[in-house]
Amino acid sequence: MKNRLKQIEKRIARIKSELVGLKVMRPGSLTRQYKDPKSQTGAYYQLSYTLDMRSRTEYIRKAWVKDIRRQVKRYKRYKQLNAEWVALSIEHSKLTMKLRHTL
């Protein structure tokens, strides 16, 4: 159990350092829409996301699409790391309680 606790602590430390390295991020999905979907003309980009329980939509200029895609990807990575950190913290807490109970 002590080995597993050390593994968890090391992984949490790596998660923290990766989180620090994340730069600007944005939630949501970036999609290309068309003013005329049948003929696929009049393309524009739309970022849709929910923040503070409110759905939001923003129009994104073509020049910014590459940057916004990166920001959305970083946010998804942030969410993955955060979820992993929470799961590891729960496991760590349970193992610590079990260890102290057996002593």
Secondary structure by P-SEA (a helix, b strand, c coil): caaaaaaaaaaaaaaaaaaaacccccbbbbbbbbcccccccccbbbbbbccccbbbbbbbcccaaaaaaaaaaaaaaaaaaaaaaaaaaaaaaaaaaaaaaac
